[in-house]
Amino acid sequence: MILVIGSSNDRVYPKLVRRLQASNCTHVIVDEDHATRYQLSRDECRGTATWRVLGDGCSGSRPVGSIFVRHAVARTLDPTVTGPMGELQTALNRMLLTAPCPVINHPSNAFSNYAKAYQTRLLAAAGFDVPKTLVTNIRAEALRFYDECGGKVIFKGASNVMSLAQVLKPQNMDRLNLLPNCPTQFQEFVAGVDYRVHVVGNDAFVTRLVSRDEDYRRAALIEDKAIVAEAAELPPSVIRRCIEFTKQLGLIVSGIDFKEDAQGRLAALELNPYPQFTFYEGRSGQPITETIVDYLVRHQAADSNVFV
């Protein structure tokens, strides 16, 4: 039995569920957008916790062999929505901490993405080439960094909350006056082609992306047909490092972003523990969803303390 935890309003979750259905894989879903439909119970015997998920197709009686989780994001501030969703996600995260089966991906192993500068240090320590990076809320420090990088700098959010990179230009320098309100990440701007490497266990898929925008995700959000996404290759040493780094973080699946400049420098930007891989496979034709489903099926644990 495969348990899928996610959001019906997300692009990844429904496609993964459809793939499970097409493959005739036995599975149960927990749709966090309808949090009030579910309850979790926990029993403990001789120091071992047993979790049961009840409601909306979950009887709490079938053992779970593997789990896919991509938590829902509340799209409202309505406490009648955010309250139950938060409570359900908290209970599910407690359950996942003790689950002996494979989890794609454990929320407890995704924390490096919550602080991008910290993750950049981890990438560098793993042997990746990374851009010069500064996180600051001091205008003078940002200007010093701008000069140090020869005026080629991008800025973006420093947390895991999605933000689109922008080039720091003379005409938007006045925005540096807002820095005291919010620390911001500045990075050396590596101009060139983008690559996304999706890791799934010991497999990896490389997608090459070309866009007129400095952050191709901006073009993707407006469904710009000019963005090119195609299957590609990177040196085997880079792929091995991507797989090893993903495992080092305790993850099974990851999406790692790179920039390659005209001189062939390949700079690692960040690792996403919950990549929206359906966009890339939709443009490139790569079987990422199929590979994830295959992993969930092949790596199911024989014993479980989670029942649905």
Order of alpha helices (4+ residues) and beta strands (2+ residues): beta-alpha-beta-beta-beta-beta-beta-alpha-beta-alpha-beta-alpha-beta-beta-beta-beta-beta-alpha-beta-alpha-beta-beta-alpha-alpha-beta
